[in-house]
Amino acid sequence: MSSRAGISETVAQAKLSIVNLVATAELDQSVNLEHLVNVHGFLYDYEIYHCAYLKDRRTKGKVSIFSSGKMICIGAKSLEAAKHDLNYAAKRLAELGLISRTRIRAKLQNIVATADLGKSLDLESIASKLPHAIYEPEQFPGAVYWAPELDGAAMLLFPTGKIVVAGVKRQELLPVAEKLLEDLISRTQEPDGRKGYA
């Protein structure tokens, strides 16, 4: 197999998959959470946490509902899924007579995505040659790469070749992160197929 084929195969494995997306929305009205105690799909126990949760077969993730009217969707795999869950929560609350019907706007807060390069990484070598990378194994088992192109998001590189991208605020930054991974792979591969600094 040529080195180019080897690189292409690894790049194909480096596609990012969203494992968690967090989005928020405001109802612009308060919610009496006590009325959700015995309602199907909702969980509310003030002793445990100061919000109610909505999770049923129609939700993709889980929605936290606060008495202030703030809602947080976690666990969705796309912004569309998070929007669905937040709108569904508002609709359920309106149907229960707890709020007036309202249109909400979902706001993306964070995306966490993962990839597997399919090969081990020499993090000490990578951190010494990759700008904005920090590797302190006594503090954290992976290298942290603060690529300026990711607008504050971090790429966590692990010796096994696993990658976690966290803190992404805009969906259009995911292809940017994938391009950074492709560059990382090509920089860790010598033209004759030998490993470079990975």
DARAWO-V263862 format. One record per run of one state. SS is the DSSP state (a for helix, b for strand, c for the rest). FROM is the first residue (numbers start at 0). TO is the last residue. If there is no record, write none. Layout:
<<SS | FROM | TO> <SS | FROM | TO>>
This chain:
<<c | 0 | 1> <a | 2 | 12> <c | 13 | 15> <b | 16 | 25> <c | 26 | 31> <a | 32 | 35> <c | 36 | 40> <b | 41 | 43> <c | 44 | 50> <b | 51 | 53> <c | 54 | 60> <b | 61 | 64> <c | 65 | 68> <b | 69 | 75> <c | 76 | 77> <a | 78 | 94> <c | 95 | 105> <b | 106 | 115> <c | 116 | 121> <a | 122 | 128> <c | 129 | 131> <b | 132 | 134> <c | 135 | 141> <b | 142 | 144> <c | 145 | 146> <a | 147 | 149> <c | 150 | 152> <b | 153 | 156> <c | 157 | 160> <b | 161 | 167> <c | 168 | 171> <a | 172 | 186> <c | 187 | 187> <b | 188 | 188> <c | 189 | 193> <b | 194 | 194> <c | 195 | 197>>
